[in-house]
Each structure stands twice: as C-alpha cells, then as structure tokens.
Amino acid sequence: MDFLEKIDNSYKRTTKIHTLQVNLGKRCNLTCSHCHVNAGPGKKEIMSKDNVDGVIEVLKKFDFKVLDLTGGEPAMHPNFRYLIEHAKNHVGKIIVRTNLVILEEEGYEDYIDFYVKNKVQLVASLPCYTKENTDAMRGEGTFKACVAVLEKLNKAGYGLDDSLELNLVYNPGGAFLPGSQVDLQNDYKRVLGDSYDLKFNQLFTITNLPIGRFAQELKRENLVEEYLRLLEDNYNEEAAKNVMCRSQISVGWDGQLYDCDFNQMLDMRANGPATLKKLLSEDSLGRQIVFANHCFGCTAGAGSSCSGAIA
C-alpha cells in the first residue's frame, strides 16, 4: 500500500513548528553500517559559513524552541562552535547528536568543557549495551571508546546534573523493529550501571529506515521487500499523528529545506520555500508534508523519531 493512502489527511500538514534540525554535513570519523547519511571520514559535503549564518538568522526571526545539530559528526564542522555560541541566545535548547567516539580523538579534548559551558543537550549513539553488537555496527573498539567518553561526561555532570542532559540512542542491529523503549532503557541502565557505573537520562529507540547503508545491507541480503512489509504491517495510527516532521524543519548541509533528515537523504525537498535564504522572507513556517513509503519506518510499532518512540 502507498503511505499516502494510509495516513489520515489531517496528519499531512505541520502543526506548531518548534525544532530547527540542521545537518552540518556528511563528514564523520566513523563509517557505521546502519548510517542513513552514508557519512564517513572521506566525505566532502559540509555546510558553508554563509549557510551557518543563515541558520542563525532564521533562529533570530522565528520562535524556534530547539536547535538540533546532526551530521555526520557535527563536532567536526569548522564552524561548529561558532554556530552554538551565536545561536544559544535565540533558542531555548541546543541538541548535539554525537557518536561519542569523536570526543576521544586528538583535537576534541576540550569539547566536553565547551558543551558544559553552553548547556548543550547531548544525544549519543550507542546502538547496544554490549561490546559485540556495538562494534559490529560501528567498528572494532568503538564500544570501549564510548564507555570511556561516557565516564568523562558523567564526571563533568552529564546524566547527573539537571542542566546537563545526556540521552542515548538504540538502533536495531538488523531488519527488525526496536523492542519496548521502556524495557530497553531499563536494560541499558542496569547493564551500563552495574558493569561500568555509568548514568544517563533517557534512551531513545530509533527504527532503521531503508535508506543509505542500511538499505544497501538489505539489498545484499535480499530483505528489502520483507523489511518494507514489516514496517507497513506494523503501521500505528497514533504514531502517524505524532511524526516529527509535523513540528520541525530540516536543513541540509547545502542550505536546502526538507521535512526530515530521511527525506533529505532521498533529496525530497519540502514544500514552500526551498532554502534558508528564502525562508527568511516568509512569515509562516506551516506547510504540506512530503511523504513516501519509507515513512512507514516512523509509524511502525511504537513509532520512531529523533526523540525515540512516539506512540
């Protein structure tokens, strides 16, 4: 079935837009098997300084509550600190999505102090609480590095201080839906707490969408149709009502506008103004959302968003 035939017409438009999500580029220190962005160390696509300034201008004009920075690994962007320092006075919350491992690398030793100073909320990818599963998805040695960084974040107050929120992200290790977010969060807290004395705030479960490297993996294993059928068969009307594209705008590294980061990777532009510059001439952020069949991934089971389950 076509997703547009499934979703109720009343969910096809945005509601109150509160989040500006910005993809700073595809440059990353890791090459994760589930990455929908196809990010990696050799990628050249990064946001220009002009577009970074455009993000700041858009935050000044509109009443966004959240600036959500993603990538690749956003900390690798040359104007990353500049953006946060100039955006923090125009938005209530700044989220940085990090792979954690970057904070163990040379040149990033003081980034935790920078995050603390600017009260940045961290959303950290940790696909599993076991070394075997995490290293299988992200590369040998990444779990050990993640634990070391989480220890440093806890020492700095992240996951403990109310003003320093640290959330983790779980992704399934294959062609299946995430389990219960509550149950998985309890498992993460128990295992990471008992084994490493680590603390964090919440766990977000995010469904793997058939895009990027995960789509390539599905093709290699001849699981594309089976996985798409799984997503469609588990369509949840309550999740459809709460899809994240109803309350956000997604900005690509090139300044183009999209409904979400997944549409961005498929080059499915948002309706309305096409760029940050054109957005500045608008008075309203409302728009008709662009959907396709990959959107079944955000509406399957308990639903999926950049903040985890939505139903």
BANU-525412 format. One record per residue (C-alpha): x, y, z. Coordinates in steps of 0.25 Angstrom, whole numbers, plus 5000, padded with zeros to 4 digits. Layout:
<sites>
XYZ;...
</sites>
This chain:
<sites>
500050005000;500450144997;500750225010;499950345005;498750255004;498950205019;499250335026;498050415030;497950555023;497950625036;499350585039;499850625025;500150775030;501150825040;500650875054;501450975062;502850975058;503750975069;505050905064;506050945054;506950825051;508250855044;509050745037;510450815037;511050715027;511450565024;512850575030;513050475041;514150395048;513350265047;512650185036;511450115043;510750005036;509350065039;509650205035;508550265026;509450385023;510650305017;511550385026;513050355027;514450415028;514550445013;513350525011;513450665006;512050715008;511950815019;511150945021;511751075017;511951185026;510851265019;509851155022;510351155036;510051305037;508751275030;508351175041;508651285052;507751385044;506651285043;506751265058;506651415061;505451425052;504551315057;504151255070;504851125070;505051055083;506050955079;507350955070;507650815067;509050795061;509350665054;510250605043;511150525040;511850565053;511450715055;512650745064;513550725052;513050845045;513950965045;512951065049;512250975060;512651055072;512351185065;510951135062;510651095076;511251225082;510351305073;509151225073;508951205088;508351345091;507251315081;506751175085;506351105098;507150975095;508250935087;508450785084;509650725078;509650585073;510950515075;511550375072;512350395086;513650335080;514050475074;514250525088;515450425090;516150485077;517250585077;516750725075;515450695082;515950685097;515250815102;513950795095;513250735107;513650865115;513050945103;511750865104;511650885119;511951035118;510851055107;509850955114;509750875101;508850745102;509550625096;508850515089;509950405088;509850285078;510150155086;509450045077;509549945088;510049925102;510949805098;512349825092;512049715082;510749775076;511349925076;512649885070;511949805059;511149925055;512150035057;513549975056;514549905065;514849975078;513650075078;512950025090;514250035098;514350175094;512950205096;513050155111;514250245113;513550365108;512250335116;513150335128;513750465125;512350525122;511850475136;513050535143;512650665136;511250655141;510550605129;509450505133;509450555147;509250705147;507850745143;508450855133;509350755126;508450645119;509050525113;508250435105;508650305098;508150255084;507850105081;507750055067;507349905064;508549825059;507749775047;506449765039;505449775051;504749875059;505249925073;504749865085;504049945096;504750075099;504450065114;504949925115;506149955107;506450075115;506349995128;507349895121;508349995117;508250065131;508449935138;509649875129;510350015128;510150045143;510549905148;511749885139;512350025137;511550115147;511050205136;509850295137;508950355126;507550415125;506750345115;506950245104;506350275090;505950155081;506050195066;505650105055;506550075044;505950135031;506250065018;507250185013;508750195012;509650085017;508550005023;507750005010;509049945003;509149845014;507649805012;507949794997;509149704999;508349605008;507049614999;506249665010;505749795004;504249755001;504249675014;504649795023;503749885016;502549795018;502949785033;502849935034;501549945027;500949835034;501249905048;500650035044;500150115056;499150225055;499550285068;501050295063;500550355050;499950465057;501250495065;502250485053;503350585056;503250655042;501950715047;502750805057;504150825051;504950885038;506150805034;507250885027;508250815018;509750845018;509550925005;508451005011;507250935005;506050915013;505350775016;504350715025;505350625032;506750575031;506250445024;505550525013;506850605012;507650475009;506650444998;506650584992;505150604995;505050754997;504050815006;502850895000;502951045001;504251125002;505351044997;506551105004;506951165017;507051305010;505651285004;505151245018;505551385023;504551455014;503451365019;502451395031;501951255033;502651125035;501451035032;501450945020;500850815014;501850705017;502550615007;502350475009;502750345003;502750195006;504050205015;503150285025;502550145029;503850145037;503450255046;502050205048;502350055051;502049995065;502350105075;502750195064;504150265063;504650405063;505950475067;505450475081;505050325081;503750255081;502550345079;501350255082;
</sites>
